[in-house]
């Protein structure tokens, strides 16, 4: 593993400051109401709202309808810390090819039995969890349980981080998706009993996330956030194929079939990669991944040395191979043995810049197709609080 130059990521310090709940309080908005574009969060330089004299004087005269209430004052808005924290489950009933929806009554009952009082929101379509997560945190929800796969998790992370709300709510993960890759890096079991046990007895920890700016399908610049990884090349094509197909197969088999279909269609393309300002690769490649977590593609152990709280991303590059060579190496990708192959390069750094003009190289984020190169990918150290195994 090679470390690139220690160049600080743009915005990394700002993200860290946003996470400190002692240095800021979020704007309060009713659940379901979006904050107007351009409005800024009011920041209170204090150790807690209890020290705010106006808050202390107003609290006795305000009837709170629930334990966690947001109070708006003429001089600003202050979040009142809850004695009993609010928990929201965001559920994607379409995950696992619809199997989650068919089992949801049982799953919800198990969650309520284990965790007590819950609020629940069901996503109604693509990107719906982005809106739900952002509005929930702004309204005072302090824990969000993501019931779905890596794509649903990505939407929740996007909603929180795009709103600058990474320090206000912790995330719990109930892996009910096709891939379920990110939970493996947190030691969360993929079975229902084990995952619920972690939600009940696990410990919150700060983990890194990431941000990518790339070219969208319409040719315009787009920005996206990720918890697990960003990859491009063959993997971008595979993700597109898997997401276009129905998903009746198990996660690993679904991605394996997609990979074989992608190998048959993909042609290696020249790409230039700069990590923290240093060119580390230039030439044709099969794929490259900038990884926060270790697993990807429904169980491939692509970045076995990645650490989700080290403030860096692991860059894995698979150089040009024939189709036959690539198929022969698939087993190594699942075991992690591919790092011993001379055709594979491993690096570590904070900011990756990737260019592939004039070719089109597809890019995916946490198993969701986003756009094409060129792209700038950066780590956001400690941007999320996630409940992991104790």
N, C-alpha and C positions, 0 to 999 in steps of 0.2 A: 504494500500500500504506500503510495506516494502522497505526501502533503504538499499542496500548492502554497504559494506565498500567502502570508497571513494578512490579506487585505480585508478590512472590515466591510461587511455587507451594508449597502445603502439602506437606511431605514431600520437596521437591526437594533440600534440603541433606542430609537424611538419606540420600536415595538416593545422593547424591554421596559421602558418607562410606562407605557400604557398598561402593562400587566400589573403594576404595583398598586394594589387597592388602597394603600395608605396615602397615595399622592393624587388620586383622582376619584371622582364619582361620576357615574354615567347620567346622561339625560334621561329623565323618566318620561315614558309615553304609555298610554293605555295599550293593553295587549291588542294587536291587530292594527295599530296605527303607525305608519311609517314616519320617520323624522324627515322634515323638509330638506331638500338638497341644499348644501352649503351651511347648514346650522352646525355650530361647534359645540362640543361637550363643555360644560362648565367644570372647571377643575378646582378642587379645594385643597390647599396645602395644609393638611392637618392629619392627625393620626386616626381620625374617625369622625363621623357626623355628630357623635355625642358632644363634641367640643364646640359645635356650631351654635352660638347663643340663640339665633332665630329659630333653629330647629328645636332647641330645648323649650323655648317659650311657646311654640305653636303646637307641639305634640299633644299636650294635655287637652287641647281644645278641638282636636280633630278625631272624629270617629273612624277607626280603621276597620274596614270590612273584612280583612284577612290579615294573617300574621305578617306577611311581607307586603307593605304598601309603599307606593312612591308618592311623595308630597311635593307639590309645586308651590313655590313661594314667589312673591313679587320680585324678589332680588335674584331669583334663580331657582334651580331644582336640585334637590338633595335626595339621595337614596337612603332610606332608613333600613338599617340592617335587620334581618328577620331573626326572630327567636326560633321559629320553625321554618326551615328552608323549603322552597318550592321546587318540586321535581316535575319535569315535563318529559314524556316519552314522545319522540317523533318516530312514527312507524311507517315504513314503506311496505304495504301489503302486497305489492307486485314483485317483491324480491323473491329469489329462489323459484323463478318461474310461476309465481302465484301461490306457492306452498305456504308462505308466511300468512297470506290472507285466509287461507283455509284453516289454519291453526290459531288464528289470532285470539279468539275467545279464550282458548286454553292458555296461551302465552301471557295475555294481559292479566288473567286471574292469578297466574303464578307470580307475576311481578308484584301485584298488589299484596299478595300473601307474604312475600318476602320483604317488601320495601315500605308497605303502608300506603298512605295517601299519595296518589299520582294524578297529574293531569295528562291528557293524551291528545295528540294531534295526528291525523292520518294524512299523508301526502296524497295529493290528487293528480300529480303529473311531474314531469321533469322540471327540476330547479325549484320546486315548491318548498323543499326543506330549507333552502337558502332564506327565503322570506320568513318562514315559521321560526327558525332559529334566531334570526336577528331581532324580530319583534318580541320574542319570548324573553331574551336576555334584557332588552330595554325595558320590559314590563316588570322585571324583578325575579325571573326564574333563575335559580342559582345552580341547578343541576339539570343537564339534558342527557337523557338516555337515548342513544341512537339505535333503533331496532331496524336493521337492514344490513346492507353490504357496504363495501368500500365506496361505492358511488354515493350512497346516502350519507355516509360519514363525510365525504368530500363536500357535499352540499351544505351540511351543517357547519363544517369548518369554514367554508367560504362565507356563509352568512355571518358568522361571528367575527372573523378576521377582517372582512371587507368593511365592517362597521366599526372597527377599532375596539372590539369588545372582548378580546381574548382573555382578559384578567378577571372577568365578572362571573363566569360560570364554569363549572367543571363538567367534563364529558364522561359518561358511562357508555360502554359499548356492548350491545347484544348482537353478536355476529349471526345475521340471518341472510347472508348474501351468497353470491356465486363464488367469489374469491376468498373473502375474509382474510386478507393478507396482513393488514396492519395489526390486528389483535395479537398475532403470533409474537410480534416484537415486544408486546406488553405482558406476555405470559398468560393471556386470557384464553381459556379453553373455548373451542368452537361448539361444544355441545351445550344445550340449553341449561342444564343443571349447573354445570361448571361456570358458565358465564354469569348466571344469576347469583351464584355464591360470591363471585368477585365483586359484583355490584353491591352486595350486602356487606362483605367483609374486607374488600380491597382498600388500598391506600391511594390517595391522590398524589400525583407527581407531575412536575413540569416537564414537558417534552417539546422538542423543536417542531416547527412546521416550515413551509416554504411558499414562495411566491414565484410565479412565472409570467413573463410578458412575451407573447408570441404573435404571429399573424393568424387572425381568425379565418374561418371558411370564406368570408366575404372579402378578404384581403385587407381588412382594417386591423389595427392593433387591438389585442384583447389581453386582459389580465386575469389570472386565475390563482387559486391557492391550493395547497395540497398538504396532506398529513403524511402520506407514505412515500410517494415517488413520482417522478416525471420521467418518461422515456420517449424515444423517437426512433424511427427507422422501421424495422420489421414489427416491433411491438406496437407501434402506432397503427399499423395495418391490421394486426391481429385483434386489437381492441375494437376497432371499427367492425370487423367481421363478427366478433362475439356479440357485440351490442346490437347488431342488425338481426342476428339470428335469435330464435326463441331459446330459452335456457332450461330445457327439461333435464339436462344432464347435471351430474354433480360438478362442483366448481372446478376441480382439477381436470376432469375429463372434458368439460366444456372448453377450457382454455387450451388443452392439448389438441383437441380437434381444430380449434381456431388457429393454433400455431402451425399445424400441418398444412392447413389451407393457405395460410399466409406464406409459408416457405415456398409453396408451389408457384406463388404469384410474384413474390418480392424480388427486386433486383437491387444489389448493393449500390449505394450512391455516395459520392464524395462529400465529406463533411469536415469542417474545421472546428475544433473545440479549444476554447481558451478557459483555463481555470484560474481564477484570481489574477487575471491579466497575462498568464503564461500559456503559450500554445503547447498543449500536451498531445494533440493528435490532429493529423490532417491527411485525409485519404478516404477510400471507400470503406464503409462499415455495414455490418448487419444491423446493429442497434447500439444505442447507448442509453444508460439510465442514470439519473441523478437521484440517489436513494437516501431517504431518511430512515425507513425501516428496512429489514433484511429480506422480506419475502415479497414476491410480486407474481402476477400471472396465475393466480390460483394455486400457489404452493411452490413456485420456483424459488430456490434459495439463492437469489441473484447476488445479493450484497451481504454475505455472511458476517462481515466485520463491521457493518453499519451499527451505529449507536444512536438512539433516538433523542439523546439529550447532551450530545457533545458539541453542539453549535456548528456542526459541519455536515456536509452531504457527501456520500460516497459515490464517485463516478465510476461506473463499470462500462467499458467499451469492448464490444466484440467486433474485431476487424473482419475484413472481407473473407468469406468462406464460400465454397461451393454448396449447393443444396444438399448433396449427399453428406458432406462433412458436417453441415449444420444439424441434420437429422441425427447423425451419429453422436452428437454432443448434447442432445436434449436431456439424456439421463443425468449428465454432469450438472446441468443447470438446476435440476431438482435437488441434487445432493450438496451443491456448493463446491464440488471438485473442479469446476470450470476455471477457477482462479489459478490453477496450476498450468493451464494451457497457454502457450506462447501467443496464441491469437487473441487472448483476453488481457486487457489492461485495467488496472485498478488504481484510482487516485482519490484524494480527499481534499475538499476545499469548501469555500463559502459561496462563491459566485461562478456560475458556468455560463459562458456565451457560446452559442452554437450557430453556425451559418452553413447554408447549403445552396447558395445561388448557383445556377438558376433552377435547380431541380426542386421538386416538391417532396419534402420529407415530412410525413405525418407525425404528430406529437399527441401523446395521451397523458392525462393527469389522474392518478388514482383509479385507473381503469376506465376513464371516460375520455372520449375523443374531444380535443379542444381546438386544434388548428395545425399549423405547419411552422417549420423553421423559416426565418431566424427566430431565436429565442434567447431570453436572459432569465436564468434560474438562480434564485438566491435563497439561502437559509434564513429563517426567522427564529433565532435562539429562544427557547423557553416560551414560545408563543401560546401554548395550550396547557391546560391542566386536565389530566386524564386519569381516571381511576384504573389502576393496574393491580395485578396480583400482589397480595401482601408479602 
